[in-house]
């Protein structure tokens, strides 16, 4: 238990009704979790407004309520505190409640449209190989040293973040690498955290269903860097046209990385093959199992970050050479018929384009590229025709299918993808609603040495339709379909 006034340190209060000199048990923003002597923070969400559940929280035993508007009925014995922004208040309260755990380790945030999961996961792997106790907060999983927890969001809620960081303190974790989404920044989930550094990977078309304009999406990402303390470092990809924008207002140490431009950390791709690529970093040549220009950028960001965090440069390069592909990120195998099968998380136009550029750069020209791809339901609709255009333009055969249609009819989504297909590419297109059948069709169309790309889901192991999740793993489905051809 803690004193209410202690967990309010740093919170700007506009009105107070009741005493702050009381002991509180837990902090919640979900009224269903509130028990006796807890604090309830009423947060305005995209679907529900926590202010509508204040009375329910009080009935469940809340001893204090933090809100943007006082309710009409205020119960005696309950402390009500008014703030301008409940999300910001919750972020500060969460850090205080867990005794500001981010200050006791080096926390590095990674943001950008693509590459967040790869960069954070590989940094976790590299620092673990280097002998440190490391934490990871990513889309795929949460790691506290060697203990794994399931991930639910790219950026967890602020209470979960600080709870995980507190557990990391208990485990003696020295470094933590965290994916930071634009949603998380906009909803103030990163406020109250003390970052030792932040990385910008790239920015392209995504989440415009949420942010409405690209400028708003960009400026939301930028806020992570604007808020960094002077003691932190900011590492930005300046080959991306928004790379320098991220550095404009930060007080932190400004650092850049690039493959094509002048930068503090520069890299070069010397050789590409399907089983890896030869890179030149800091005048040293290094062979890596990760392929593609996008992975060259990811590895350069990892190298620069490890350097800034004090690791030996030659040791970093040695460890990079040992790193394996992240689940669902250009994860591939070769079938008995010598068909190259690739699964990738590419679910944005830029990511899909980058993967297909990589594949087309590695092919000899005598094989076909068959792409299976869909677009998520209840998400940014404007990218659907763009995805359809890229898949049909850059593949020999494209199969449009379902990818978490959620509440939308799958064929409506597929038709919007078809709208982006140029007339000369219409004969390349097949539309198959069932994702499993689409993968099987791709395998039947493939001949020896052909390349199949199944894009969009990557590490996800489910398909979400009308609120129901069913088991579905692209990698396993692809393996099963190719194996069945040999029976």
Secondary structure by P-SEA (a helix, b strand, c coil): ccccccccccccccccccccccccccccccccccccbbbbbbccccccccccaaaaaaaacccbbbcccccccccccbbbbbcccaaaaaaaaaaaaacccccccbbbbbbcccaaaaaaaaaaaaaaaaccccccccccccccccbbbbbccccccaaaaaaaaaaaaaacccbbbbbbcaaaaaacccccccccbbbbcccccccccccccaaaaaaaaacccccccccbbbbbccccccccccccccccbbbbbbccccccbbbbbccccccbbbbbcccbbbbbccccaaaaaaaaaaaaaaaaacccaaaaaaaaaaccccccccbbbbccccbbbbbbccccaaaaaaaaaaaaaaccccbbbbbbccccccccccaaaaaaaaaaaaccbbbbbbcccccccaaaaaaaaaccccccccccbbbbccaaaaaaaaaaaccccbbbbbcccccccbbbcccccccccaaaaaaaaaaaaac
